[in-house]
Amino acid sequence: MIQTAVGGNRGKNQYIELVTKGATAKVSPILRKASDMSGGFIASCRNPIRAGYVKKHAALGGISLALKLGQAMFEAEKIGGSAVMDAICKATDGQIIRSGKVAENTLRYTDEAFDVGVITVGKGSDAIALHTMNEFMAVDDADGKRIASYPDVITVLGDDGLPVSAGKLTPGMSVHVFHISMDKIPLASSVKDPAVYPPVEAILGINLSDYALA
């Protein structure tokens, strides 16, 4: 695989351009490090591929689903946050699995340019834990039972119905945890690659592959 990347603040001498070639597992750490060195953001592009490869491996229909969802959200925004969330659930066949306030956010930024940690929503027996590695990877209830797991869609919405990134979730914030089961969304073939899970599981300290590869 050939992958290019560019980004960084020129004024702070953080601007970087690079071209890499190699296996995804070897190239990804290089790009994450470049992102870290450039100030936290790069734009990257992988090598051209044939249409047949896309047909075989891509999450076919994903863009159409995203456009449908965006249109539904746009039309509901003028009504209010609750209407936006209802529109999201209707357009995707997903559901709000928990509403409550953020109790704790333990995210930390690693040398590998990952935001890793656990975000707790709610308290006591109603609390849920969102295991996070740049994105929300799994949700457990207060007893440790898995509620949702990658490659399910797991998103946190604010009261306005719009997504909130993990790093912006602060204690006391009112949020709504949204979930779509993986059997209701298009998935790329890489989801079924067993090689991608061990490094993530080691960092998070949880199992993801049993569900993803079942």
ROSE-4610 file (N, C-alpha, C; in Angstrom, 1 decimal, always signed):
// ROSE-4610
residu = [M/M/M/I/I/I/Q/Q/Q/T/T/T/A/A/A/V/V/V/G/G/G/G/G/G/N/N/N/R/R/R/G/G/G/K/K/K/N/N/N/Q/Q/Q/Y/Y/Y/I/I/I/E/E/E/L/L/L/V/V/V/T/T/T/K/K/K/G/G/G/A/A/A/T/T/T/A/A/A/K/K/K/V/V/V/S/S/S/P/P/P/I/I/I/L/L/L/R/R/R/K/K/K/A/A/A/S/S/S/D/D/D/M/M/M/S/S/S/G/G/G/G/G/G/F/F/F/I/I/I/A/A/A/S/S/S/C/C/C/R/R/R/N/N/N/P/P/P/I/I/I/R/R/R/A/A/A/G/G/G/Y/Y/Y/V/V/V/K/K/K/K/K/K/H/H/H/A/A/A/A/A/A/L/L/L/G/G/G/G/G/G/I/I/I/S/S/S/L/L/L/A/A/A/L/L/L/K/K/K/L/L/L/G/G/G/Q/Q/Q/A/A/A/M/M/M/F/F/F/E/E/E/A/A/A/E/E/E/K/K/K/I/I/I/G/G/G/G/G/G/S/S/S/A/A/A/V/V/V/M/M/M/D/D/D/A/A/A/I/I/I/C/C/C/K/K/K/A/A/A/T/T/T/D/D/D/G/G/G/Q/Q/Q/I/I/I/I/I/I/R/R/R/S/S/S/G/G/G/K/K/K/V/V/V/A/A/A/E/E/E/N/N/N/T/T/T/L/L/L/R/R/R/Y/Y/Y/T/T/T/D/D/D/E/E/E/A/A/A/F/F/F/D/D/D/V/V/V/G/G/G/V/V/V/I/I/I/T/T/T/V/V/V/G/G/G/K/K/K/G/G/G/S/S/S/D/D/D/A/A/A/I/I/I/A/A/A/L/L/L/H/H/H/T/T/T/M/M/M/N/N/N/E/E/E/F/F/F/M/M/M/A/A/A/V/V/V/D/D/D/D/D/D/A/A/A/D/D/D/G/G/G/K/K/K/R/R/R/I/I/I/A/A/A/S/S/S/Y/Y/Y/P/P/P/D/D/D/V/V/V/I/I/I/T/T/T/V/V/V/L/L/L/G/G/G/D/D/D/D/D/D/G/G/G/L/L/L/P/P/P/V/V/V/S/S/S/A/A/A/G/G/G/K/K/K/L/L/L/T/T/T/P/P/P/G/G/G/M/M/M/S/S/S/V/V/V/H/H/H/V/V/V/F/F/F/H/H/H/I/I/I/S/S/S/M/M/M/D/D/D/K/K/K/I/I/I/P/P/P/L/L/L/A/A/A/S/S/S/S/S/S/V/V/V/K/K/K/D/D/D/P/P/P/A/A/A/V/V/V/Y/Y/Y/P/P/P/P/P/P/V/V/V/E/E/E/A/A/A/I/I/I/L/L/L/G/G/G/I/I/I/N/N/N/L/L/L/S/S/S/D/D/D/Y/Y/Y/A/A/A/L/L/L/A/A/A]
num = [1/1/1/2/2/2/3/3/3/4/4/4/5/5/5/6/6/6/7/7/7/8/8/8/9/9/9/10/10/10/11/11/11/12/12/12/13/13/13/14/14/14/15/15/15/16/16/16/17/17/17/18/18/18/19/19/19/20/20/20/21/21/21/22/22/22/23/23/23/24/24/24/25/25/25/26/26/26/27/27/27/28/28/28/29/29/29/30/30/30/31/31/31/32/32/32/33/33/33/34/34/34/35/35/35/36/36/36/37/37/37/38/38/38/39/39/39/40/40/40/41/41/41/42/42/42/43/43/43/44/44/44/45/45/45/46/46/46/47/47/47/48/48/48/49/49/49/50/50/50/51/51/51/52/52/52/53/53/53/54/54/54/55/55/55/56/56/56/57/57/57/58/58/58/59/59/59/60/60/60/61/61/61/62/62/62/63/63/63/64/64/64/65/65/65/66/66/66/67/67/67/68/68/68/69/69/69/70/70/70/71/71/71/72/72/72/73/73/73/74/74/74/75/75/75/76/76/76/77/77/77/78/78/78/79/79/79/80/80/80/81/81/81/82/82/82/83/83/83/84/84/84/85/85/85/86/86/86/87/87/87/88/88/88/89/89/89/90/90/90/91/91/91/92/92/92/93/93/93/94/94/94/95/95/95/96/96/96/97/97/97/98/98/98/99/99/99/100/100/100/101/101/101/102/102/102/103/103/103/104/104/104/105/105/105/106/106/106/107/107/107/108/108/108/109/109/109/110/110/110/111/111/111/112/112/112/113/113/113/114/114/114/115/115/115/116/116/116/117/117/117/118/118/118/119/119/119/120/120/120/121/121/121/122/122/122/123/123/123/124/124/124/125/125/125/126/126/126/127/127/127/128/128/128/129/129/129/130/130/130/131/131/131/132/132/132/133/133/133/134/134/134/135/135/135/136/136/136/137/137/137/138/138/138/139/139/139/140/140/140/141/141/141/142/142/142/143/143/143/144/144/144/145/145/145/146/146/146/147/147/147/148/148/148/149/149/149/150/150/150/151/151/151/152/152/152/153/153/153/154/154/154/155/155/155/156/156/156/157/157/157/158/158/158/159/159/159/160/160/160/161/161/161/162/162/162/163/163/163/164/164/164/165/165/165/166/166/166/167/167/167/168/168/168/169/169/169/170/170/170/171/171/171/172/172/172/173/173/173/174/174/174/175/175/175/176/176/176/177/177/177/178/178/178/179/179/179/180/180/180/181/181/181/182/182/182/183/183/183/184/184/184/185/185/185/186/186/186/187/187/187/188/188/188/189/189/189/190/190/190/191/191/191/192/192/192/193/193/193/194/194/194/195/195/195/196/196/196/197/197/197/198/198/198/199/199/199/200/200/200/201/201/201/202/202/202/203/203/203/204/204/204/205/205/205/206/206/206/207/207/207/208/208/208/209/209/209/210/210/210/211/211/211/212/212/212/213/213/213/214/214/214]
x = [+0.8/+0.0/+0.9/+0.5/+1.2/+0.2/+0.7/-0.1/+0.7/+0.0/+0.6/-0.1/+0.6/+0.0/+0.6/-0.2/+0.2/-0.6/+0.1/-0.6/+0.4/-0.2/+0.7/+0.6/+1.0/+1.0/+2.3/+2.3/+3.5/+4.1/+3.3/+3.8/+4.6/+4.4/+5.1/+6.1/+6.4/+7.3/+6.9/+5.6/+5.1/+4.6/+4.7/+4.2/+5.0/+4.3/+4.9/+4.2/+5.0/+4.6/+5.3/+4.6/+5.3/+4.6/+5.4/+4.9/+5.4/+4.5/+5.0/+4.5/+5.2/+4.8/+5.0/+4.0/+4.2/+2.8/+2.9/+1.7/+1.0/-0.4/-1.2/-0.7/-0.4/+0.0/+1.3/+2.1/+3.4/+3.3/+2.5/+2.3/+1.5/+0.5/-0.4/+0.3/+1.3/+2.0/+2.8/+3.3/+4.1/+3.2/+2.0/+1.1/+0.6/+0.3/-0.1/+1.0/+2.2/+3.3/+3.5/+3.3/+3.3/+2.2/+1.0/-0.1/+0.3/+0.9/+1.3/+2.3/+3.3/+4.4/+3.9/+2.8/+2.3/+1.3/+1.0/+0.1/-1.2/-1.4/-2.6/-3.5/-3.1/-4.0/-3.2/-3.5/-3.0/-4.2/-4.0/-4.9/-4.1/-4.7/-4.0/-4.8/-4.1/-4.8/-4.0/-4.7/-4.1/-4.1/-3.3/-3.0/-4.3/-4.4/-5.5/-5.8/-7.0/-7.4/-8.4/-8.5/-9.4/-10.9/-11.8/-13.2/-13.6/-13.0/-13.3/-12.9/-11.8/-11.4/-12.4/-12.8/-13.8/-15.1/-15.5/-16.8/-16.7/-15.5/-15.3/-15.1/-14.4/-14.0/-14.6/-15.2/-15.7/-17.0/-17.3/-18.6/-19.7/-20.1/-21.0/-22.3/-22.7/-23.9/-23.7/-22.5/-22.2/-22.4/-21.9/-22.1/-23.6/-24.3/-25.7/-26.5/-26.1/-26.7/-26.4/-25.1/-24.7/-25.5/-25.7/-26.4/-27.9/-28.4/-29.8/-29.9/-29.0/-29.0/-28.8/-27.9/-27.6/-28.9/-29.6/-30.8/-31.8/-32.0/-33.0/-32.7/-31.4/-31.0/-31.2/-30.9/-31.0/-32.5/-33.4/-34.8/-35.4/-34.8/-35.3/-34.7/-33.5/-32.8/-33.7/-34.6/-35.4/-36.4/-36.7/-37.7/-37.1/-35.8/-35.2/-34.4/-33.6/-32.7/-33.4/-34.6/-35.3/-35.7/-36.1/-36.5/-35.4/-34.2/-33.0/-32.7/-32.7/-32.4/-33.4/-34.7/-35.7/-35.5/-35.0/-34.7/-33.5/-32.5/-31.4/-31.8/-32.5/-33.0/-33.8/-34.7/-35.6/-34.8/-33.8/-33.1/-32.1/-31.7/-30.6/-31.1/-32.3/-32.8/-32.0/-31.4/-30.6/-31.5/-30.9/-31.6/-30.7/-31.3/-30.6/-30.6/-29.4/-29.4/-29.2/-28.8/-28.8/-28.7/-29.4/-29.3/-28.9/-28.1/-27.6/-26.5/-25.9/-24.8/-23.4/-22.4/-21.1/-20.6/-20.2/-19.7/-18.1/-17.5/-16.0/-15.5/-14.3/-13.7/-12.2/-11.7/-10.3/-9.4/-9.8/-9.0/-7.7/-6.7/-5.3/-4.8/-3.9/-3.3/-2.0/-1.8/-0.7/+0.4/+1.6/+2.7/+2.4/+1.4/+1.0/-0.1/-0.4/-1.4/-2.8/-3.1/-4.4/-5.0/-6.3/-7.0/-7.6/-7.1/-7.5/-8.0/-9.1/-9.6/-11.1/-11.7/-13.1/-13.9/-15.1/-16.0/-17.2/-17.5/-18.6/-19.8/-20.9/-22.2/-23.1/-23.7/-24.6/-23.8/-24.6/-24.0/-24.6/-23.9/-24.4/-24.8/-26.0/-26.4/-26.8/-27.0/-27.4/-26.2/-25.1/-23.9/-23.5/-22.9/-22.4/-21.0/-20.1/-18.7/-18.5/-18.0/-17.7/-16.1/-15.7/-14.3/-13.9/-12.9/-12.6/-11.1/-10.9/-9.6/-9.8/-9.7/-10.1/-11.6/-12.2/-13.6/-14.2/-15.5/-16.1/-16.1/-15.4/-15.2/-16.1/-16.6/-17.5/-18.2/-19.3/-20.1/-20.4/-20.1/-20.4/-21.4/-22.3/-23.1/-22.4/-23.1/-22.5/-21.9/-22.5/-22.0/-21.0/-20.5/-19.5/-20.0/-21.4/-22.0/-21.9/-21.5/-21.3/-22.7/-22.9/-24.1/-23.9/-22.8/-22.4/-20.9/-20.6/-19.1/-18.8/-17.6/-17.2/-17.3/-17.8/-18.0/-19.4/-20.2/-21.4/-21.1/-22.1/-21.9/-22.2/-21.3/-21.5/-21.2/-22.1/-22.0/-22.6/-22.0/-22.6/-23.1/-24.4/-25.1/-25.3/-25.2/-25.6/-27.1/-27.6/-29.0/-29.6/-28.6/-29.1/-29.2/-28.8/-28.9/-27.7/-26.7/-25.5/-24.4/-23.5/-22.4/-21.5/-21.0/-19.9/-18.7/-17.6/-16.4/-15.9/-15.2/-14.9/-14.1/-13.2/-12.4/-13.2/-14.4/-15.2/-16.2/-16.2/-17.2/-16.6/-17.3/-16.9/-17.9/-17.4/-18.4/-19.5/-20.7/-21.9/-22.6/-22.0/-22.6/-23.7/-24.9/-26.0/-25.8/-25.9/-25.6/-26.6/-26.5/-27.4/-26.5/-26.4/-25.6/-26.4/-25.9/-26.7/-25.9/-26.7/-26.2/-26.9/-26.1/-26.6/-25.9/-26.6/-26.0/-25.3/-24.2/-23.4/-24.2/-25.2/-26.0/-26.9/-26.9/-27.8/-27.1/-25.7/-24.9/-24.0/-23.6/-22.6/-21.2/-20.5/-19.2/-18.1/-16.9/-15.8/-15.2/-14.5/-14.0/-12.9/-12.3/-11.3/-11.8/-13.1/-13.7/-13.5/-13.4/-13.3/-11.8/-10.9/-9.4/-9.0/-8.7/-8.4/-7.1/-6.2/-5.0/-5.1/-6.2/-6.4/-6.8/-7.3/-7.8/-6.9/-5.9/-5.0/-4.4/-3.8/-3.2/-4.2/-5.4/-6.5/-6.9/-7.1/-7.5/-6.5/-5.2/-4.1/-4.2/-4.4/-4.4/-5.6/-6.8/-8.1/-8.3/-7.6/-7.8/-9.2/-9.8/-11.1/-11.1/-12.0/-12.2/-13.1/-12.7/-13.5/-13.7/-12.8/-12.8/-13.8/-14.2/-15.2/-16.5/-16.9/-18.2/-17.9/-16.9/-16.6/-16.4/-15.8/-15.4/-16.4/-17.5/-18.4/-19.2]
y = [-1.2/+0.0/+1.2/+2.2/+3.5/+4.5/+5.3/+6.3/+7.6/+8.7/+10.0/+10.7/+11.7/+12.5/+13.9/+14.9/+16.3/+17.0/+17.9/+18.7/+19.4/+20.2/+20.9/+22.4/+23.0/+24.5/+25.0/+25.7/+26.2/+27.3/+28.1/+29.2/+28.6/+27.4/+26.8/+25.8/+25.8/+24.8/+23.4/+23.1/+21.8/+21.1/+21.8/+21.3/+20.1/+19.0/+17.8/+17.3/+16.7/+16.0/+14.6/+13.5/+12.3/+11.3/+10.3/+9.2/+7.9/+7.0/+5.7/+4.6/+3.5/+2.3/+1.1/+0.2/-1.0/-1.5/-2.5/-3.1/-2.1/-2.2/-1.2/-1.1/-2.3/-2.4/-1.6/-1.5/-0.9/+0.6/+0.9/+2.3/+3.2/+2.6/+3.3/+4.0/+3.3/+4.0/+5.2/+5.1/+6.2/+7.4/+7.2/+8.3/+8.9/+8.1/+8.6/+9.5/+9.0/+9.8/+11.1/+11.1/+12.3/+13.3/+12.7/+13.5/+14.2/+13.5/+14.0/+15.1/+14.9/+15.9/+17.2/+17.0/+18.2/+19.0/+18.5/+19.3/+18.6/+17.4/+16.6/+16.4/+16.9/+16.7/+16.5/+15.5/+15.4/+15.0/+15.2/+14.7/+13.6/+12.4/+11.3/+10.7/+10.0/+9.4/+8.1/+7.1/+5.8/+5.7/+4.7/+4.5/+4.2/+4.5/+4.2/+2.7/+2.3/+0.9/+0.7/-0.5/-0.8/-0.9/-0.7/-0.7/-2.1/-3.1/-4.5/-4.7/-4.1/-4.2/-3.5/-2.3/-1.6/-2.4/-3.0/-3.8/-5.0/-5.6/-6.7/-6.4/-5.3/-5.0/-3.8/-2.9/-1.7/-1.9/-0.9/-0.9/-0.3/-1.1/-0.6/-0.1/+1.1/+1.7/+2.7/+2.7/+3.6/+5.1/+5.5/+6.9/+7.3/+6.4/+6.7/+6.8/+5.9/+5.9/+7.2/+7.6/+8.9/+10.1/+10.1/+11.2/+11.2/+10.0/+9.9/+10.4/+10.0/+10.4/+11.9/+12.5/+13.9/+14.7/+14.3/+15.0/+14.9/+13.8/+13.6/+14.5/+14.6/+15.5/+16.9/+17.3/+18.7/+19.1/+18.3/+18.6/+18.7/+17.9/+17.9/+19.0/+19.6/+20.5/+21.7/+22.2/+23.3/+23.1/+21.8/+21.4/+21.3/+20.8/+20.7/+19.4/+19.3/+18.2/+16.8/+16.8/+15.5/+15.0/+16.0/+15.6/+15.1/+15.7/+15.2/+13.8/+13.5/+12.2/+11.1/+11.5/+10.7/+10.4/+11.4/+11.3/+10.4/+10.5/+9.6/+8.2/+7.9/+6.5/+6.0/+6.8/+6.3/+6.0/+6.9/+6.8/+5.6/+5.2/+4.2/+2.9/+2.9/+1.7/+1.5/+2.6/+2.5/+3.0/+3.1/+3.4/+4.1/+5.0/+5.6/+4.5/+4.1/+3.0/+3.6/+4.8/+5.4/+6.9/+7.6/+9.1/+9.4/+10.3/+10.7/+11.7/+11.9/+12.9/+12.2/+12.8/+12.2/+12.3/+11.2/+11.1/+11.3/+10.7/+10.7/+10.5/+11.1/+10.9/+10.8/+9.5/+9.3/+9.3/+9.9/+9.9/+10.5/+9.8/+10.3/+10.2/+11.1/+11.1/+10.4/+9.3/+8.5/+8.9/+8.4/+8.7/+8.2/+7.3/+6.7/+7.5/+8.7/+9.6/+9.0/+8.3/+7.8/+8.5/+8.7/+9.1/+7.9/+7.4/+6.2/+6.4/+5.7/+5.8/+5.3/+5.6/+5.1/+6.4/+6.5/+7.5/+6.9/+7.4/+6.8/+7.8/+7.2/+8.0/+7.4/+8.3/+7.8/+7.4/+7.0/+6.6/+5.4/+4.7/+3.5/+2.4/+1.7/+0.6/+1.0/+2.3/+2.8/+3.3/+3.2/+3.7/+2.8/+3.4/+2.6/+3.1/+2.2/+2.6/+2.5/+3.6/+3.6/+3.5/+2.4/+2.1/+2.8/+3.7/+4.6/+4.5/+4.4/+4.5/+5.3/+6.6/+7.6/+7.6/+6.4/+6.3/+5.4/+5.4/+4.6/+3.1/+2.2/+0.9/-0.1/+0.1/-0.8/-0.1/-0.7/-0.1/-1.3/-1.1/-2.1/-1.5/-2.3/-1.8/-1.8/-1.5/-1.4/-2.7/-3.8/-5.1/-5.7/-4.9/-5.4/-6.1/-6.2/-6.9/-6.0/-6.6/-5.8/-5.5/-4.2/-3.7/-3.5/-3.0/-2.7/-2.9/-3.3/-3.5/-3.3/-2.8/-2.6/-3.9/-3.9/-2.8/-2.2/-2.4/-1.6/-0.1/+0.7/+2.1/+2.6/+3.3/+3.8/+5.3/+6.1/+7.6/+8.2/+9.3/+10.1/+11.4/+11.7/+12.8/+13.8/+15.1/+16.1/+16.3/+17.2/+17.5/+18.1/+18.7/+19.2/+18.1/+16.9/+15.8/+15.6/+16.4/+16.3/+15.6/+14.9/+14.1/+14.9/+14.3/+15.0/+14.1/+14.6/+13.8/+13.4/+12.3/+11.8/+12.9/+13.6/+14.6/+15.8/+16.0/+17.1/+16.7/+15.5/+15.0/+15.4/+16.2/+16.7/+16.3/+16.0/+15.7/+16.7/+16.1/+17.0/+17.2/+16.9/+17.1/+16.1/+16.6/+15.8/+15.2/+13.8/+13.2/+12.0/+11.5/+10.4/+9.4/+8.2/+7.2/+6.5/+6.6/+6.0/+4.8/+3.8/+2.5/+2.0/+1.5/+0.7/-0.6/-1.7/-3.1/-3.3/-4.0/-4.2/-4.9/-5.6/-6.3/-5.3/-4.1/-3.1/-2.1/-2.2/-1.2/-1.9/-1.3/-1.8/-1.9/-3.0/-3.1/-3.5/-2.9/-3.3/-4.6/-5.3/-6.6/-6.6/-5.4/-5.3/-5.6/-5.4/-5.7/-7.2/-8.1/-9.5/-10.0/-9.0/-9.3/-9.5/-10.8/-11.0/-10.4/-9.9/-9.3/-7.9/-7.3/-5.9/-5.8/-6.8/-6.7/-6.8/-7.7/-7.9/-6.6/-5.7/-4.5/-3.6/-3.5/-2.7/-3.3/-4.6/-5.3/-5.1/-5.2/-5.0/-3.6/-2.6/-1.2/-1.0/-1.5/-1.2/-2.2/-3.4/-4.4/-5.1/-5.1/-5.8/-6.6/-7.5/-8.4/-7.7/-7.7/-7.1/-8.2/-9.0/-9.9/-11.0/-11.5/-12.6/-12.1/-10.9/-10.4/-10.0/-9.3/-8.8/-9.9/-11.0/-12.1/-13.2/-13.1/-14.2/-14.4]
z = [+0.0/+0.0/+0.0/-0.9/-0.9/-0.2/+0.7/+1.4/+1.5/+1.2/+1.3/+2.5/+3.0/+4.1/+4.1/+4.5/+4.5/+5.6/+6.3/+7.3/+8.3/+9.1/+10.1/+10.0/+11.1/+11.2/+10.6/+9.5/+8.9/+9.8/+10.4/+11.3/+12.5/+12.9/+14.0/+13.5/+12.2/+11.6/+11.9/+11.8/+12.0/+10.7/+9.6/+8.4/+7.9/+7.5/+7.1/+5.8/+4.9/+3.8/+3.8/+3.5/+3.5/+2.6/+2.0/+1.2/+1.8/+2.1/+2.7/+1.9/+2.0/+1.3/+2.2/+2.3/+3.1/+3.6/+4.4/+5.0/+5.9/+5.9/+6.7/+8.2/+8.8/+10.2/+10.4/+9.4/+9.5/+9.2/+8.3/+7.8/+8.8/+9.4/+10.3/+11.5/+12.2/+13.2/+12.8/+11.5/+11.0/+10.8/+10.2/+10.0/+11.3/+12.3/+13.6/+14.2/+14.1/+14.6/+13.9/+12.6/+11.8/+12.2/+12.5/+13.0/+14.3/+15.2/+16.5/+16.3/+15.4/+15.2/+14.5/+13.7/+13.0/+13.8/+15.0/+15.8/+16.0/+15.6/+15.8/+14.7/+13.5/+12.3/+11.0/+10.2/+8.9/+7.9/+6.7/+5.6/+4.9/+4.7/+4.1/+3.0/+2.1/+0.9/+0.6/+0.4/+0.0/-1.5/-2.0/-3.4/-4.2/-5.4/-6.3/-6.3/-6.3/-6.4/-7.5/-8.0/-9.1/-8.5/-9.4/-9.0/-8.5/-9.1/-8.6/-7.1/-6.8/-5.4/-4.4/-4.9/-4.1/-3.9/-5.0/-5.0/-4.0/-3.9/-3.1/-1.6/-1.4/+0.0/+0.7/+0.0/+0.6/+1.3/+2.1/+2.8/+1.9/+0.9/-0.1/+0.4/+0.0/+0.5/+1.6/+2.1/+3.3/+3.0/+1.9/+1.5/+1.3/+0.7/+0.5/+1.8/+2.8/+4.1/+4.8/+4.7/+5.3/+4.8/+3.5/+2.9/+3.4/+3.4/+3.9/+5.3/+6.1/+7.6/+7.7/+6.9/+7.0/+6.6/+5.6/+5.1/+6.2/+6.8/+7.9/+9.1/+9.4/+10.6/+10.2/+9.0/+8.6/+8.7/+8.2/+8.2/+9.6/+10.6/+11.9/+12.8/+12.4/+13.3/+13.7/+12.8/+13.0/+14.1/+14.4/+15.4/+16.8/+16.8/+18.1/+18.3/+19.3/+19.6/+19.6/+20.3/+20.4/+19.0/+18.2/+16.8/+16.0/+16.2/+15.5/+15.9/+17.2/+17.7/+17.1/+17.1/+16.6/+15.1/+14.4/+12.9/+12.7/+13.6/+13.5/+13.7/+14.7/+15.0/+13.8/+13.3/+12.2/+10.9/+10.6/+9.4/+9.4/+10.6/+10.7/+11.3/+11.9/+12.6/+13.9/+14.4/+15.6/+16.8/+18.0/+19.2/+20.2/+21.1/+22.2/+23.3/+23.7/+24.7/+26.1/+26.2/+27.6/+27.5/+28.3/+28.5/+29.9/+30.1/+31.4/+31.4/+32.5/+32.6/+32.7/+32.0/+32.1/+33.5/+34.1/+35.4/+35.5/+34.5/+34.5/+33.0/+32.8/+31.5/+31.7/+31.5/+31.8/+30.6/+29.5/+28.2/+28.5/+27.8/+27.8/+26.4/+26.1/+24.7/+24.8/+23.9/+24.0/+23.0/+23.1/+22.2/+20.7/+20.6/+19.3/+18.7/+19.3/+18.8/+18.9/+20.0/+20.3/+21.5/+21.5/+22.8/+23.4/+24.5/+25.1/+26.5/+26.8/+28.2/+28.3/+29.4/+29.6/+30.0/+29.4/+29.7/+30.4/+31.6/+32.4/+32.3/+31.9/+31.9/+32.9/+33.8/+34.8/+36.0/+37.1/+38.3/+38.9/+39.7/+40.4/+39.4/+39.7/+38.9/+37.5/+37.3/+35.9/+35.1/+35.6/+34.9/+33.8/+32.7/+31.6/+31.4/+30.9/+30.6/+29.1/+28.5/+27.1/+26.9/+26.4/+26.2/+24.9/+25.0/+23.9/+23.4/+22.1/+21.5/+20.2/+20.4/+19.3/+19.0/+19.0/+18.8/+19.9/+20.0/+21.0/+20.5/+21.2/+20.8/+21.4/+22.7/+23.3/+24.5/+24.9/+26.0/+26.9/+28.2/+29.2/+30.3/+30.8/+31.9/+33.2/+34.3/+35.6/+36.1/+35.6/+36.0/+35.1/+34.1/+33.2/+32.0/+31.9/+30.7/+29.5/+28.4/+27.1/+26.5/+26.2/+25.6/+24.1/+23.8/+22.4/+22.2/+21.0/+20.7/+19.2/+18.9/+17.6/+16.8/+15.6/+14.7/+14.7/+15.8/+16.0/+15.9/+15.5/+15.6/+17.0/+17.6/+19.0/+18.9/+19.2/+19.1/+20.3/+20.8/+21.9/+21.3/+21.6/+21.1/+22.2/+21.9/+22.9/+22.9/+23.8/+23.8/+22.5/+21.7/+20.4/+19.3/+19.7/+18.8/+17.9/+18.1/+17.3/+18.0/+17.3/+17.9/+18.7/+19.8/+20.6/+20.6/+20.3/+20.3/+21.7/+21.9/+23.2/+24.0/+23.4/+24.1/+24.6/+24.1/+24.6/+25.6/+26.0/+27.0/+28.4/+29.1/+30.4/+31.5/+32.7/+33.8/+34.0/+34.1/+34.2/+32.9/+31.8/+30.5/+30.3/+29.8/+29.5/+28.1/+28.0/+26.7/+26.5/+25.3/+24.9/+24.1/+24.5/+23.8/+22.8/+21.5/+20.4/+19.8/+19.4/+19.0/+17.8/+16.8/+15.7/+15.7/+15.6/+15.6/+14.2/+14.2/+13.0/+11.9/+12.2/+11.1/+10.4/+10.8/+10.1/+9.3/+9.2/+8.5/+7.5/+6.4/+5.5/+6.2/+6.0/+6.6/+5.6/+5.8/+4.9/+5.3/+4.4/+4.6/+5.7/+6.0/+7.0/+8.4/+8.6/+9.9/+10.3/+9.3/+9.5/+9.5/+9.5/+9.5/+11.0/+11.4/+12.8/+13.3/+12.3/+12.7/+13.3/+13.0/+13.5/+14.9/+15.5/+16.9/+18.1/+18.0/+19.2/+19.7/+18.8/+19.4/+20.1/+19.5/+20.1/+21.5/+21.5/+22.7/+23.8/+23.4/+24.4/+25.1/+24.3/+24.8/+25.6/+25.2/+25.9/+27.1/+27.0/+28.1/+28.0/+26.8/+26.7/+25.4/+25.3/+24.1/+23.1/+21.9/+20.8/+19.7/+19.5/+18.3/+18.4/+19.6/+19.6/+19.0/+19.2/+18.6/+17.2/+16.9/+15.5/+14.5/+14.9/+14.0/+14.1/+14.9/+15.0/+13.7]
